[in-house]
Amino acid sequence: MSDRFENRAALAGKIEWEGGLMEALDYGIKTEDMPEGDTELIEAWSKLEAAYRAVEPLAEAVDKLLPEPGDADAGGE
């Protein structure tokens, strides 16, 4: 993403289109994409984005440990 959203409604529409907040973050919506001057939303998104960046590698590590759905032979511990 590179263009700011015009308003909260435009952002909400994109979040819905992507499938939710986590998917929107994964897609690449960043704090600098928030509507200009919307300090409340900018602050909230900044915190969400930071938390997402912190948890993303942990989620990927867990995902690598799990078998593919339907893979009954995948053992593990």
C-alpha positions as CSV (number, residue, x, y, z in Angstrom):
1,M,0.0,0.0,0.0
2,S,1.2,3.5,-0.6
3,D,-1.8,5.8,-0.7
4,R,-3.6,7.0,2.4
5,F,-7.2,6.0,2.8
6,E,-9.5,8.9,2.4
7,N,-11.5,8.1,5.5
8,R,-12.4,5.4,8.0
9,A,-15.2,4.0,5.8
10,A,-12.7,3.5,2.9
11,L,-10.3,1.7,5.3
12,A,-13.2,-0.4,6.7
13,G,-14.2,-1.5,3.2
14,K,-10.6,-2.6,2.4
15,I,-10.3,-4.5,5.7
16,E,-13.6,-6.3,4.9
17,W,-12.4,-7.0,1.3
18,E,-9.1,-8.5,2.6
19,G,-11.0,-10.8,5.1
20,G,-10.4,-9.0,8.4
21,L,-7.8,-7.1,10.3
22,M,-5.1,-9.7,10.4
23,E,-5.4,-10.3,6.7
24,A,-5.3,-6.6,6.0
25,L,-2.1,-6.3,8.0
26,D,-0.7,-9.3,6.1
27,Y,-1.7,-7.6,2.9
28,G,0.5,-4.7,3.9
29,I,-1.8,-1.9,5.2
30,K,0.5,0.3,7.3
31,T,0.1,3.1,9.7
32,E,1.2,5.6,7.1
33,D,-1.9,4.5,5.0
34,M,-4.3,5.8,7.6
35,P,-6.4,8.8,6.8
36,E,-4.4,12.0,7.3
37,G,-5.1,13.8,10.5
38,D,-7.1,10.9,12.1
39,T,-4.8,10.8,15.1
40,E,-7.0,8.4,17.1
41,L,-7.0,5.8,14.3
42,I,-3.3,6.4,13.5
43,E,-2.4,5.7,17.1
44,A,-4.6,2.6,17.3
45,W,-3.4,1.2,14.0
46,S,0.2,1.8,15.0
47,K,-0.2,-0.3,18.1
48,L,-2.0,-3.0,16.2
49,E,0.7,-3.1,13.5
50,A,3.5,-3.3,16.1
51,A,1.7,-6.2,17.9
52,Y,1.2,-8.0,14.6
53,R,4.9,-7.6,13.6
54,A,5.8,-9.1,17.0
55,V,3.5,-12.1,16.8
56,E,3.9,-12.9,13.1
57,P,7.2,-14.8,13.4
58,L,5.8,-16.8,16.4
59,A,2.7,-17.7,14.5
60,E,4.9,-18.8,11.5
61,A,7.1,-20.9,13.8
62,V,4.0,-22.7,15.2
63,D,2.5,-23.2,11.7
64,K,5.7,-24.9,10.5
65,L,5.4,-27.4,13.4
66,L,1.8,-28.4,12.4
67,P,0.9,-31.0,9.8
68,E,-1.1,-30.1,6.7
69,P,-4.9,-30.6,7.3
70,G,-5.8,-34.1,6.5
71,D,-2.2,-35.4,7.0
72,A,-3.1,-38.2,9.4
73,D,0.5,-39.7,9.3
74,A,2.1,-36.5,10.7
75,G,3.3,-37.5,14.1
76,G,5.3,-35.1,16.2
77,E,5.7,-35.0,19.9
